[in-house]
Amino acid sequence: MQRFLSAMAARAISAALIHRPENVRYLTGFTGEGCLFVSAQRQALLTDFRYVEQAARQAPSLPCVRTRAGKNVEALVAELAAASGAERLAVETDFLCYDDYAALQAALGAVPLAPLSGLVEQLRARKDEGEIDCIRRAADIACRAFKAILEVIRPGMTEREVAIALNYEMLKLGSEGEAFDTIACAGQNGSLPHAVPGEHRLQNGEFLTLDFGATYNGYCSDMTRTVGIGKVDRPLRDIYQTVLEAHEMALDAVRPGAVCEEIDKVARDFIDARYPGAFGHALGHGVGLYIHEQPRLGKGDGTVLQPGHVVTIEPGIYISGLGGCRIEDMAILTSDGFIDPIDAPKQLIEL
Ligand SMILES: [Mn+2]
């Protein structure tokens, strides 16, 4: 909260209202529904009866303002803004829906709304020791679940059955829930980077791509492995080796001081020279309380990696009609390199 107040002051933002659940959690520890008002003079959680006690437990030092019939959240925010002498109120314009925005503006009258422009997300980009510990635990859960699922996967299972079994393993191992919808796609479905697991049954000779993450204390992990169902033939093996080499080359380029888009380029140039146009998404992204955070390892992001950044490295090749392959690890930037919390094997596994 102190860092956020300083960042607000540096941007001449006198008051802000935070709605995004990850941002409210980051600044206060509160995980229930509601929003957070912040000005130099006043900080308060606004929530309803269902979460008042929870707010007192999770954020004991923060005043909680209870919304109720006749005192809706907009009216209460207007009171807080007036008490703070706010000239404008910054909100998450990339999150707040139009109707809520309009209701808030109506209640605020002459005080205009303004974009907060990702200020909390910028603070969240570099993780502290406690956050990194949670991410490492989430990664460990996912890695152990992957090891377990390898014993379960059989030809004839559907993608959906694999995804359910993998989710169950993660939950048993302590995950609070999936970091995002688990991807399990096989055969020709592998060319869809974000395929939804369906009724396709695993067949010998095809690839199965698993992209999944666990959560621990709110923090996410993210990993992808592609495995062969039985022996896999030439075209797929070549794809795998190319993705693996690109993945290793990109990891070699990760260090404090490296520029995000340049790491992306290392993997992209290598793949494009062999499979033009087959790697159509960014190399990676930040991971934290939310699965896709700053920075982005892709063209146009000139962020210089620093200790505390946590990013994924996930090149892939996708060929319609044939299938696809992706290999994803995470890199936790340290003062002299990085820690890779994903310790699952990367050489091709043929089940
Ligand atoms: Mn990812």
Residues whose N, C-alpha, C, O or C-beta is under 5 A from the ligand:
A	BS01	MN	D222 T312
